[in-house]
Amino acid sequence: VVVLISGYIADFLRRKWLPTVVVRKLFTCCAFILAAAGLVIVGYVGTSKLNSVLYLSFSVGFSGMAMAGFNINHIDLAPQYAGILMGITNSVAKIPGIIGPLIAKTIAHKPVGSEEDYQSMYKEEWREVFIIAAEVYLFGAVVYLILGEGKRQWWAGGSKGIERKKKEYKEDFKKDDKLVISESLVSSIEFDNEPNLNRKSGISIQHPSFN
């Protein structure tokens, strides 16, 4: 439900109000921050199975907003290679899914002892697991907020895009080279109190104040 609603809202905002990059960052950051908040709430407020399930559902549900954020962003960056990008990023995203259960098992092991020990220690250990997961969400939000893009990338055009980018670099280099030459020429000119002959370059300059 959250995914469907987020998609409609994101498209509406892109058409009417906001640039693509702002929409993508908005939905990604909201999804990750709300999901992190849900996990922290579970760690501290989840006193029963019902509460824990509700808060976890809240966390997972709002993380679906990211489908209108970074997930669809592959098409914005490179429509021609969106499938390849999705395969690469999704493969990397599976690594935490493999490592996470191992870390959770290491941290939250069932204590040996009385029921009181079970109630206190077990909750604290799982709270630590949820906080770590929330930190991962927040880290992802910050990284995407800083590095996220919404425009088609130059390499998305294949060989033509690369050649076009090389041409732009060459043109920029020529402009910069001309600018450096002109600045060095101006800096080499020395003005006296009268129309002069430059001692360094031999260029005669008529200062505007003498016209």
C-alpha positions in Angstrom: 0.0 0.0 0.0 2.8 2.4 0.9 4.7 1.7 -2.3 1.7 2.3 -4.5 0.7 5.6 -2.7 4.3 6.8 -2.7 4.6 6.2 -6.4 1.6 8.3 -7.2 2.6 11.1 -4.9 6.2 11.2 -6.3 5.0 11.4 -9.9 2.6 14.2 -8.9 5.4 16.2 -7.2 7.7 15.7 -10.2 5.1 17.0 -12.6 3.9 20.0 -10.6 6.3 21.1 -8.0 9.7 19.6 -7.5 12.7 18.5 -9.6 13.4 14.8 -9.8 16.5 14.8 -7.6 14.6 16.5 -4.8 11.7 14.0 -5.0 14.1 11.0 -4.9 16.0 12.3 -2.0 12.8 13.3 -0.1 11.2 9.8 -0.4 14.4 8.0 0.3 15.3 10.0 3.4 11.7 9.8 4.7 11.6 6.1 4.2 14.9 5.4 5.9 14.4 7.8 8.8 10.9 6.5 9.6 12.1 2.9 9.3 14.9 3.7 11.7 12.5 5.4 14.1 10.3 2.3 14.1 13.2 0.0 14.9 14.3 2.3 17.8 10.7 2.3 19.1 10.6 -1.5 19.0 13.9 -1.7 21.0 12.6 0.6 23.8 8.8 0.4 23.8 8.1 -3.1 22.5 6.9 -4.7 25.7 4.8 -7.4 24.2 4.5 -9.4 21.0 1.6 -7.4 19.7 3.4 -4.0 20.2 6.6 -5.4 18.6 4.8 -6.7 15.6 2.9 -3.3 15.2 6.1 -1.2 15.4 8.0 -3.6 13.1 5.2 -3.4 10.6 5.3 0.4 10.9 9.1 0.3 10.2 8.9 -2.1 7.2 5.8 -0.3 5.8 7.3 3.1 5.7 10.6 1.8 4.2 8.5 1.1 1.1 8.6 4.8 0.4 12.1 4.2 -0.8 10.6 2.5 -3.9 9.8 6.0 -5.1 13.2 7.2 -4.1 16.5 5.4 -4.8 14.9 2.3 -6.2 13.4 3.9 -9.3 16.4 6.3 -9.5 18.2 3.8 -11.7 15.9 4.8 -14.6 16.6 8.5 -14.0 20.3 8.0 -14.1 20.6 5.6 -17.0 17.4 4.3 -18.7 19.4 2.2 -21.1 21.3 0.4 -18.3 18.7 0.5 -15.5 18.4 -3.3 -15.4 22.2 -3.7 -15.1 22.4 -1.0 -12.4 19.5 -2.6 -10.5 21.3 -6.0 -10.6 24.6 -4.5 -9.3 23.0 -2.4 -6.5 20.6 -5.2 -5.5 23.4 -7.7 -5.3 25.4 -5.4 -3.0 22.2 -4.8 -0.9 22.0 -8.5 -0.3 25.3 -8.5 1.7 23.7 -7.0 4.8 20.9 -9.5 4.5 23.5 -12.2 4.8 25.6 -10.7 7.5 22.7 -9.3 9.6 21.4 -12.5 11.0 24.9 -13.6 12.0 25.5 -10.4 13.9 22.0 -10.6 15.5 22.8 -14.2 16.6 26.1 -13.1 18.1 24.6 -10.2 20.0 21.2 -11.6 21.0 21.7 -15.1 22.3 19.2 -16.5 24.8 20.7 -16.2 28.3 21.0 -19.1 30.6 19.4 -18.5 34.0 16.1 -17.5 35.6 13.1 -16.0 33.9 14.1 -12.6 35.3 17.5 -12.8 33.6 15.8 -13.8 30.4 13.4 -10.8 30.5 16.2 -8.2 31.2 19.2 -9.4 29.3 17.4 -10.7 26.2 15.5 -7.4 25.7 18.7 -5.3 26.0 20.5 -7.5 23.5 17.7 -7.2 20.9 17.5 -3.5 21.6 21.2 -3.3 20.6 20.4 -5.2 17.4 17.6 -2.8 16.5 19.7 0.2 17.1 22.4 -1.1 14.8 19.9 -1.6 12.1 18.5 1.9 12.7 22.0 3.3 12.3 22.5 1.5 9.0 19.2 3.1 7.8 20.4 6.6 8.9 23.8 6.1 7.3 22.1 5.2 4.0 19.9 8.3 4.2 22.8 10.6 4.8 24.9 9.1 1.9 22.0 9.3 -0.5 21.2 12.9 0.6 24.7 14.0 -0.3 25.5 11.9 -3.4 22.0 11.3 -4.9 21.5 12.5 -8.5 18.3 12.9 -10.6 19.6 13.6 -14.1 20.7 11.3 -16.8 24.4 10.6 -16.5 26.9 11.3 -19.3 27.9 7.6 -19.5 24.3 6.5 -20.0 24.5 7.3 -23.7 27.0 4.6 -24.4 30.0 5.3 -26.7 28.2 8.4 -28.1 27.9 9.8 -24.6 31.5 9.2 -23.8 32.6 10.9 -27.1 30.4 13.8 -26.3 31.9 14.1 -22.8 35.4 14.0 -24.3 34.5 16.8 -26.7 33.2 18.9 -23.8 36.4 18.4 -21.9 38.4 19.5 -24.9 36.4 22.6 -25.3 36.6 23.4 -21.6 40.4 22.9 -21.8 40.7 25.3 -24.7 38.6 27.9 -22.9 40.7 27.6 -19.7 43.9 27.7 -21.8 42.8 31.0 -23.5 41.8 32.4 -20.1 45.2 31.6 -18.6 47.0 33.2 -21.5 44.9 36.4 -21.3 45.4 36.7 -17.6 49.1 36.2 -17.9 49.3 38.9 -20.6 47.3 41.4 -18.5 49.4 40.7 -15.4 52.6 41.3 -17.4 51.5 44.9 -18.3 52.8 47.7 -16.0 51.1 51.1 -15.9 53.1 54.3 -15.2 51.7 57.8 -14.8 51.8 58.4 -18.6 51.2 56.4 -21.8 54.0 53.9 -21.5 55.9 51.2 -23.1 55.7 48.0 -21.1 59.2 47.1 -19.9 58.5 43.4 -20.0 56.4 42.7 -23.1 57.1 45.8 -25.2 53.3 46.5 -25.6 52.3 50.2 -25.8 49.3 50.9 -23.6 47.1 54.1 -23.7 45.5 54.4 -20.2 41.9 55.6 -20.3 42.7 58.5 -17.9 44.9 60.2 -20.6 42.2 60.3 -23.3 
